[in-house]
Every structure is written in C-alpha cells, then in structure tokens.
Amino acid sequence: MGRFIYDTSANAIEIDDRTLAHLRLVVMNKLRRSESFMFDHELKDGTGRRSFWIHASVPLQFHFIDRRPQTINRLWVDELMLSASSPSGLTLSPEPKDAPPAS
C-alpha cells in the first residue's frame, strides 16, 4: 500500500501502488498543462471521504512500497483524465478489466 502525500504527511492517504501509479500520471499531466482540479478520495476505513484541491504550488509526493514499476493501463489513464477534467473532479474508478495493460 503506497501513499499519496499532499503538502505534509498529515495530508496523506493510502492507495495501492497500482492505482497510485495511474494517479501519478493523471496528476503529472494535469499539472504539466497548468490545470488545477479537485481530487476526491473515499477513505478505505469507511469513515468518509477527503477532497484535495490539486494545484502546482502545493508540494506532493507519491510514495510507492513496491520498487518495481507498474505496467500502465492506458484505458484507465484516459478514464481518470476524463474524470479529473469533469466539474466534480477526479474520483478513482476501478481499473477496466476489458483492456490489456500496456507499458
């Protein structure tokens, strides 16, 4: 289980490494285009959800537990990019199983 850290470790959430790798690509591409966006995440323990306003001025980290790089499912990245560009912002969806992962 990796961690998405926004600003400080107090603003960290646990996300599995595979999902975190895809989240990293989406965030990197949105910020590269100077596009801020909302990221909404349901907490694994069922205690609610956290929302982060993702902006280039705020430091962020992606802490992976597994040292090996993940294969990337481009269909999933496309879905997450569409979500990030929507009025409600990015919500992590399950990985589509009908498309083979590509590197």
N, C-alpha and C positions, 0 to 999 in steps of 0.2 A: 504494500500500500504506500503510494507516494504522497507527496503533499504539495498543494498549491499555496504559496505564501504571498500575500498581498500586503505590502508595506512592512509589517512586522510579523514575528512568529505568532503573536496573539491573534492575527487575522489569517490563520492557516486552516485549511480544510483538507481532509484525507480523501484522496482519489486514487483508484487503482492505476498502476503505471501505464497500462494500455490506453485507458481513457485520457490520462494526463498527457500522453504523447500527442494525442489528437487535439486536445485543448490547447496545448502549446503552439501547434501550427496555426490554429484559428486566431489565437491572441496575437501571435507574431505577425500574421498577415494583416489583421485589422489595424494594429498599431503602426505597422510599416506604412499604411495608407493614411495615417493620422486620423483614424476613425475610432472615437471612443464609443463604448457600448456598455450595456448592463449585462452582468453575468449572474444568473440566479441558480442556486445550488441547494437541493434538498439534502438535509443532513442525514447521514446513514443511521443514526440512532433514533430517528423518528421524532426528534424534538423541534422540528420546524425547517426553516429554510433561511439561507443567507443570500443577500444580494450585494454584489460588488460593482461599483462604477469603475470600469476599466479605462484608465487614462494613462498616456505615456509618461506623465510627470510622477506617477506613483511607482516606486520600485516593486518588482515582483520576481518570484523565484518559482522554479519547477524542480522539486526535489524527488528524484527517482530512486527507488530502492534497488531495482534491478539494473545492473550495469550494462546489460545488453540492450542495444537499440530495438525499438518495437517496429514491426512492419506496419505500414500505413495503409489504411483502407480509404482510398480517395473518395469513394461514395459517401462515407461517413463524414469526412472533412467537408465535402460540399454541403451536406445536410446541416452540419454545425455552423458553417459560414452563413447559410441562409437564415438560420435561427438567430445568429448574432446580429444580422442586419435587419431583423424584424423589429417592429415597435416595442414588443415585450422583451427583447433581448435574448441572449444566449441561455438556453436550457439544455443540459446534457441529455441527449436521447440515447437509447440503446444502439449498439452497433448493428447495422444492417447485415444480416447473415447471407443474403442472396448474392452479394458481390464478393469475389475473391480479393483478399488483401493484396495490395501492390506495394513495392518498396519505393 
